[in-house]
Amino acid sequence: MKLIINNSSMQPIYDQIVTQIKGCIMRRELKAEEMLPSVRGLAKELKVSALTVKKAYDALEEEGFVVTVHGKGSFVAAFNQNFLMEEKRKEVEAGLERAIRKGRSCGMSDTEITELFHIVLED
């Protein structure tokens, strides 16, 4: 698992870690029950605080992507297809929301945005 941290990004470092690990899981680069690097090990590798990595792992566990076993480490949670599909839908929804906000900020009406959506959908 190769993570890249952008220190000049407005996105918090822990969130960058969460986003990238979730991506690896969604793309199945990380398999169910596969062990993640230790908090200290990943912190050392990324040159960040162990607390930052711990916060990321806690967030991943809260979202159901990771299971932590005290004394053993953190592991990729076993997923069912419905869960993965729901996560993908959330990503698409977020992308559509960004596109709609951008269209509105350019002065487009909802009707124009809808028409454009249908045109793009046909391609």
C-alpha positions as CSV (number, residue, x, y, z in Angstrom):
1,M,0.0,0.0,0.0
2,K,1.6,3.3,-1.1
3,L,0.1,6.4,0.4
4,I,1.1,9.9,-0.7
5,I,0.6,12.9,1.7
6,N,0.3,16.4,0.3
7,N,1.4,18.7,3.1
8,S,0.3,21.8,1.1
9,S,-3.3,20.4,0.7
10,M,-6.2,22.0,2.5
11,Q,-7.4,18.5,3.2
12,P,-6.3,17.4,6.7
13,I,-3.5,14.7,6.7
14,Y,-5.7,12.2,8.6
15,D,-8.4,12.6,6.0
16,Q,-5.9,12.1,3.1
17,I,-4.9,8.8,4.8
18,V,-8.6,7.8,5.2
19,T,-9.4,8.7,1.6
20,Q,-6.5,6.8,0.1
21,I,-7.0,3.6,2.3
22,K,-10.7,3.6,1.4
23,G,-9.7,3.9,-2.3
24,C,-7.4,0.9,-1.9
25,I,-10.2,-1.1,-0.3
26,M,-12.8,-0.1,-2.9
27,R,-10.4,-1.0,-5.7
28,R,-9.7,-4.3,-3.9
29,E,-6.0,-3.5,-3.7
30,L,-6.5,-4.3,0.0
31,K,-8.4,-7.5,0.6
32,A,-10.8,-8.4,3.4
33,E,-9.0,-9.4,6.6
34,E,-5.6,-8.1,5.3
35,M,-3.6,-6.4,8.0
36,L,-2.9,-2.7,7.7
37,P,0.5,-1.3,8.7
38,S,0.9,-0.6,12.4
39,V,0.0,3.0,13.5
40,R,3.6,3.7,14.4
41,G,5.0,2.0,11.3
42,L,2.7,4.0,9.0
43,A,3.4,7.2,10.9
44,K,7.2,6.7,10.5
45,E,6.8,5.8,6.8
46,L,4.6,8.9,6.1
47,K,6.7,11.1,8.5
48,V,3.5,12.2,10.4
49,S,2.4,11.9,14.0
50,A,1.2,8.5,15.2
51,L,-1.8,10.3,16.6
52,T,-2.7,11.4,13.0
53,V,-2.6,7.8,11.8
54,K,-4.6,6.7,14.8
55,K,-7.2,9.3,14.0
56,A,-7.4,8.0,10.4
57,Y,-7.7,4.3,11.5
58,D,-10.4,5.3,14.0
59,A,-12.3,7.1,11.3
60,L,-12.0,4.0,9.0
61,E,-13.2,1.8,11.8
62,E,-16.2,4.1,12.5
63,E,-17.1,3.9,8.8
64,G,-16.9,0.1,8.8
65,F,-13.8,-0.2,6.5
66,V,-11.5,-1.4,9.2
67,V,-11.7,-3.7,12.3
68,T,-9.1,-3.1,15.1
69,V,-8.2,-6.0,17.3
70,H,-6.6,-4.8,20.5
71,G,-3.0,-6.1,20.7
72,K,-3.1,-7.5,17.1
73,G,-3.6,-4.5,14.8
74,S,-6.1,-3.1,12.3
75,F,-7.5,-5.3,9.5
76,V,-9.6,-4.6,6.4
77,A,-13.2,-5.4,7.3
78,A,-15.1,-8.1,5.3
79,F,-17.6,-6.4,3.1
80,N,-20.7,-7.4,1.3
81,Q,-21.4,-6.2,-2.2
82,N,-24.3,-3.9,-1.0
83,F,-21.9,-1.9,1.2
84,L,-19.3,-1.4,-1.5
85,M,-22.0,-0.3,-4.0
86,E,-23.4,2.2,-1.5
87,E,-19.9,3.7,-1.0
88,K,-19.5,4.0,-4.8
89,R,-23.0,5.7,-5.0
90,K,-21.8,8.2,-2.3
91,E,-18.8,9.1,-4.4
92,V,-20.9,9.6,-7.5
93,E,-23.4,11.7,-5.6
94,A,-20.6,13.9,-4.2
95,G,-19.2,14.4,-7.7
96,L,-22.7,15.4,-9.0
97,E,-23.2,17.8,-6.1
98,R,-19.8,19.5,-7.0
99,A,-20.8,19.7,-10.7
100,I,-24.2,21.3,-9.8
101,R,-22.6,23.8,-7.4
102,K,-20.1,24.7,-10.1
103,G,-22.9,25.1,-12.7
104,R,-24.9,27.3,-10.4
105,S,-21.9,29.4,-9.6
106,C,-21.5,30.0,-13.3
107,G,-25.0,31.3,-13.5
108,M,-26.6,28.2,-15.0
109,S,-30.2,27.5,-14.1
110,D,-31.4,24.1,-12.8
111,T,-33.0,23.5,-16.2
112,E,-29.8,24.2,-18.1
113,I,-27.9,21.9,-15.7
114,T,-30.4,19.1,-16.2
115,E,-30.3,19.5,-20.0
116,L,-26.5,19.4,-19.9
117,F,-26.7,16.3,-17.7
118,H,-28.9,14.5,-20.2
119,I,-26.6,15.5,-23.1
120,V,-23.5,14.1,-21.2
121,L,-25.5,11.0,-20.2
122,E,-26.2,10.2,-23.8
123,D,-22.5,10.1,-24.8
